[in-house]
Amino acid sequence: MLPELSREEILRYSRHLLIPEVGLEGQRKLKNSSALIVGTGGLGSPVSLYLAAAGVGRIGLVDYDVVDSSNLQRQIIHGTSMIGKLKVESAKARMLDLNPDIQVDTYNEPYTSENAIRIAQDYDIILDGTDNFPTRYLTNDVAVFLEKPNVYASIFRFDGQVSVFFAKEGPCYRCLFPEPPLRGSSPLARRWCARVLPGTIGTLQATEALKVLLGIGEPLIGKLLLYNALDMSFDFVKLKKNPNCRVCGPNADIKELIDYEAFCGVPSHDHEEGSAGDDLDVTAGELAERLKKNHLKLLDVREPHELEISALPNAMNIPSVSLQDV
Amino acid sequence: MPLLRIPTPLRTYSNGQSEVSVIGTNVQEALTDLTTQYPALKPHLFNDGGDLRPFVNLFVGEHNIKDLQGMNTPVRDGEKIMLIPSIAGG
């Protein structure tokens, strides 16, 4: 039994109600539906705004980070007044301002093998808006085990990808990408992206989520959308279930959530990214001392555009990209 | 000649080219020609044993070569081969 719409809701959603594919019943379906958004960053921003505005009845937000000024060039759900506040609380406040008729549940914690099933089990769909490989594999496996659609989007520099991975009806993320890039082996393991790109791709992700929840159109199940902002190109490719998939194939050997950081060889949390590892990090003060005492040769492997932001005096610069070619 | 489409992260190694015309009648030949033209791409596509890295997918037209004939999948003149990497930004 679908919930009724109040008079205020009928007025709020009147433009939706006039679309035959949505109508009163579709809007009631949305009110009755729930979506979990993993990550409230670049992709999570437009996704949570549009799902809230569209009237998805219950939306869950998972993020453990706080709003930083460097987020604001692309994470448009947050604002300058929210710097230092929890991202989930900042996003919730904006979503409820946009639409007070919905329910927003917040999970201010990292999404991990320990809590993911508990968090995700009560939602109809899961939206992957994370920014790292371990959490992407985790999000996929959770969706496979709980038999829920995983509305996937991913971005890097000027490239974007969108799909709906739903193992009951088509391939999962692991069918396409059985293994992540090796740490340090590939420029693909990095994560920087253009400013507007998460808006473009996140909006497409929200579109797919609404189609799945409404049961209309042809969601990108078994299809991958590839977008390139520099070329302004959209390409589609067909995806098939991988018979050797370790999580959704007939001989799957992964039956429960694993240690995804170990599987991917990288941490899933931003804060550790600047670390070279235990006992390998040197603070600026320590480096200054060592440079004074010894005749160290300092090699800076950052790229020229990074050096423009801040360069170290007397360091030799060989970008890591060139080093990999040697 | 078939056209190989390069995703932005790998364009650093293809002299900024988004599409590269390659000589070859199948995917293997096309990739050999690509990495001859741009040797810096090779370690990002192949492991030390010469096998395609598992996080790199190749599509001919709309289809994954894994669903066709793998590296022996034939390619025609003007046909597009797409390199689809796994990316994780969000």
Contacts between the chains, C-beta under 8 A, distances in Angstrom:
chain1	res1	chain2	res2	distance
A	39	B	90	5.4
A	41	B	90	5.7
A	42	B	89	7.4
A	42	B	90	5.7
A	43	B	90	4.5
A	44	B	90	7.2
A	128	B	90	7.7
A	129	B	90	5.0
A	130	B	88	7.5
A	130	B	90	5.2
A	131	B	88	6.5
A	131	B	89	5.7
A	131	B	90	4.0
A	132	B	88	5.5
A	133	B	86	7.4
A	133	B	88	4.7
A	136	B	88	5.6
A	153	B	90	7.4
A	154	B	86	7.9
A	154	B	87	5.0
A	154	B	88	6.0
A	154	B	89	6.3
A	154	B	90	6.5
A	155	B	87	6.8
A	155	B	89	4.5
A	155	B	90	6.5
A	156	B	8	7.3
A	156	B	9	5.8
A	156	B	87	3.7
A	156	B	88	7.3
A	156	B	89	4.5
A	157	B	8	4.6
A	157	B	9	6.0
A	157	B	89	7.9
A	158	B	8	4.7
A	159	B	7	5.3
A	159	B	8	5.0
A	159	B	9	7.0
A	159	B	87	6.2
A	161	B	84	7.8
A	161	B	87	6.5
A	176	B	57	6.4
A	176	B	64	7.8
A	176	B	86	7.8
A	177	B	54	7.9
A	177	B	55	5.9
A	177	B	57	7.5
A	177	B	86	4.2
A	178	B	54	5.4
A	179	B	54	4.2
A	179	B	55	5.7
A	180	B	55	6.0
A	180	B	86	6.4
A	180	B	88	7.7
A	181	B	53	7.7
A	181	B	55	4.7
A	181	B	85	7.7
A	181	B	86	6.4
A	185	B	43	7.8
A	185	B	44	7.8
A	186	B	9	7.9
A	186	B	44	5.8
A	186	B	53	7.9
A	186	B	55	7.3
A	186	B	85	7.8
A	187	B	9	4.7
A	187	B	10	7.1
A	187	B	12	6.5
A	187	B	44	7.3
A	188	B	9	5.1
A	188	B	10	7.8
A	188	B	44	7.9
A	188	B	55	7.2
A	188	B	85	4.7
A	188	B	86	6.6
A	188	B	87	5.8
A	189	B	88	7.7
A	190	B	9	7.7
A	191	B	88	6.2
A	191	B	89	4.2
A	191	B	90	7.9
A	192	B	89	7.1
A	193	B	89	4.7
A	198	B	90	7.2
A	224	B	84	7.3
A	226	B	82	7.3
A	226	B	84	6.7
A	228	B	7	7.6
A	228	B	8	6.6
A	228	B	18	7.5
A	230	B	8	6.6
A	230	B	18	7.3
A	231	B	18	5.8
A	235	B	5	7.9
A	235	B	82	6.6
A	236	B	62	6.7
A	237	B	59	4.7
A	237	B	62	5.1
A	237	B	63	7.2
A	237	B	64	7.1
A	237	B	82	6.7
A	237	B	84	6.9
A	238	B	62	4.8
A	238	B	63	6.0
A	238	B	64	7.7
A	239	B	64	7.1
A	240	B	64	6.9
A	240	B	67	5.2
A	242	B	66	7.4
A	321	B	12	5.7
A	321	B	13	7.9
A	324	B	40	7.9
A	324	B	43	6.8
A	325	B	40	5.0
